[in-house]
Each structure stands twice: as structure tokens, then as C-alpha cells.
């Protein structure tokens, strides 16, 4: 009995000493941890592996000592997610991640924003816009989760399917944000697609592609179906779409107040719908629900041309001669 008591006391002393040593490592941050940084706890990752990542990224001094502390005093389970970790005691960082106090950012993606612009919005919120841009592609795993992507080639950009909305990005990180956008597309766009007129001669991807052009061309809600009708008619008679936003997408810049130049509209890009007939290779932006519905329900007018008046509206005409006259009249009125 006495031997058992002595052994227990000895073991207690060992744990006490070990706990004391570990305490030194969990009560003070590394000297170079002086500014807030983001850290991701991966789903299903063992505690020891997470602590190794924390040490590698400069949040703690010793993965072994912090692990010992966690085993003795807890917590031993951290919740997955992306955290904003402030300089402080490692034990406090563990407590934050055990509670699941993930970093939340509100991101508003406007209708018609393209992938490049969305990446910039994330960067402005201290998220990794570069990672977002790299990961916004079709993968086999995403095709399983989102069957509407099944007909798209693996590795193709998700441009057009990253639904514009306001999101609170909290914990899931950039990759999770992409999947949330695809989920919103599934929830809002697919019901409209399923209610499309029959017969409908175009695929979902062709329709999203056209909707992205309509989104950027139409500034007045009432003009969306009219503009959609113009472009579908042009496509039907194999007339080049001649859409400025597709050229801007090719050039990766917006036109200035003087408009596109002859050099601009001669650019050798498959996205240049002045030079190459048909739809561009992929959507050029991420359309909203209203533009998608207008694309599915175009107004049949016989118009083949339209020119901007400068106030967000357009003058629509049926012949090229009328188009030139409308443009000249608008220039004279300015």
C-alpha cells in the first residue's frame, strides 16, 4: 500500500513538473508573433497535427509542450474553420478554437461581377483572393456535389456560376465560399432553368453564357428581355454578337469614356464577339437571377441593333442604317 502511495505521489510530481514546463510554453506567444494572422483548422485534423501547423506558422513555440498542456488541462478538440488569431498566450488561442470563434467577413458580390473582381473583393477583406481565383474551377468532386456542372470540362473556370449575393464568410475559407456560391446558384437559378420554355434549344451553359452578356449590357431592368432578344436573334442568323463587354473581358479592362477603339475590337481573342461569331468560350461574368430569367424569356421585337443613349437606356433599331442614324442623333444631342 505504501509503495502504491509513493508511486502515485511520484507520478503526480512528474505530471506537476511537466505541466509547469508546458505552462511556460502556453502562457507566452513567440516573440515574432506581433500582428493578427489567419489560421485554418482543417476538418478532421488531429490535434497534434494542428499544433505542428501552428508552430510552423509562428503562433506557438513548441507543438509538443502545448500538446502536453492540452492533454493535461484541455482542450483536446478544436473546431474546424478559419480563425483570426491575435498575438497572445497559446492557451487562449486554443480556447478560442475550441469554442469555434471563427473569423466572419461580409462579402457582397454584385450582379455582373466577374471572377477577377470577386477575387479583388476578397483581397480587400483580407481573404486570399489569389487562392479563390485558383480554386474557382470545375473539379470531379464539385461535379458530384453540383450535378449542373457535369457537362463542363474539368479545370474550366466557374465563371458564370458564382452566384452574386451577400455572404457572411465565417470559417469555411475561400474554397468553402466558392461552394456556397454554387449552392446559391442551385437554389435560385436552377428552378428558373427548370421552368424554361419548351422546347428550349440551348444548354444551361449556353444560357448562362448569354445571361452574363445581357447582365453587363442592360442597365435598365425593362430592357433586359429586349437585349436578350437582340442577341438570341443575332445568334440564330449567325450574325456576330458585337458585344462591348466581351471585348472588355478579353482586354481585362473597361473602356474609357471614348469607347472601344478599332484596335480594341480587332483583338485576336475568342472572347471578341465583334471578330468571332457565336458565344464566347465561357460566360464573361456572373449574372443575377433577373438577367437569367430575361435570357430565358426574351422579347421578340425584330431588333438587331441597339446603341446607348448615355443615361442607361438604349435606342433599338432593326437595320444597320437605322442604327447609324440613331448613333449620330445621340452624338448630336450631347
C-alpha positions, 0 to 999 in steps of 0.5 A: 500500500505504501509503495502504491502511495509513493508511486502515485505521489511520484507520478503526480510530481512528474505530471506537476513538473511537466505541466509547469514546463508546458505552462511556460510554453502556453502562457507566452506567444513567440516573440515574432508573433506581433500582428493578427494572422489567419489560421485554418483548422482543417476538418478532421485534423488531429490535434497534434497535427494542428499544433505542428501547423501552428508552430510552423506558422509562428503562433506557438513555440513548441507543438509538443509542450502545448500538446502536453498542456492540452492533454493535461488541462484541455482542450483536446478538440478544436473546431474546424474553420478559419480563425483570426488569431491575435498575438497572445498566450497559446492557451487562449488561442486554443480556447478560442478554437475550441469554442469555434470563434471563427473569423466572419467577413461580409462579402457582397458580390454584385450582379455582373461581377466577374471572377477577377473582381470577386477575387479583388473583393476578397483581397480587400477583406483580407481573404486570399483572393489569389487562392479563390481565383485558383480554386474557382474551377470545375473539379470531379468532386464539385461535379458530384456535389453540383450535378449542373456542372457535369457537362463542363470540362474539368479545370474550366473556370466557374465563371458564370456560376458564382452566384452574386449575393451577400455572404457572411464568410465565417470559417469555411475559407475561400474554397468553402465560399466558392461552394456556397456560391454554387449552392446559391446558384442551385437554389435560385437559378436552377428552378428558373432553368427548370421552368424554361420554355419548351422546347428550349434549344440551348444548354444551361451553359449556353444560357448562362453564357448569354445571361452574363452578356445581357447582365453587363449590357442592360442597365435598365431592368425593362430592357433586359428581355429586349437585349436578350432578344437582340442577341438570341436573334443575332445568334440564330442568323449567325450574325456576330454578337458585337458585344462591348463587354466581351471585348472588355473581358478579353482586354481585362479592362473597361473602356474609357469614356471614348469607347472601344477603339478599332484596335480594341475590337480587332483583338485576336481573342475568342472572347471578341464577339465583334471578330468571332461569331457565336458565344464566347468560350465561357460566360464573361461574368456572373449574372443575377437571377433577373438577367437569367430569367430575361435570357430565358424569356426574351422579347421578340421585337425584330431588333438587331441593333441597339446603341446607348443613349448615355443615361442607361437606356438604349435606342433599338433599331432593326437595320444597320442604317437605322442604327447609324442614324440613331448613333449620330442623333445621340452624338448630336444631342450631347 
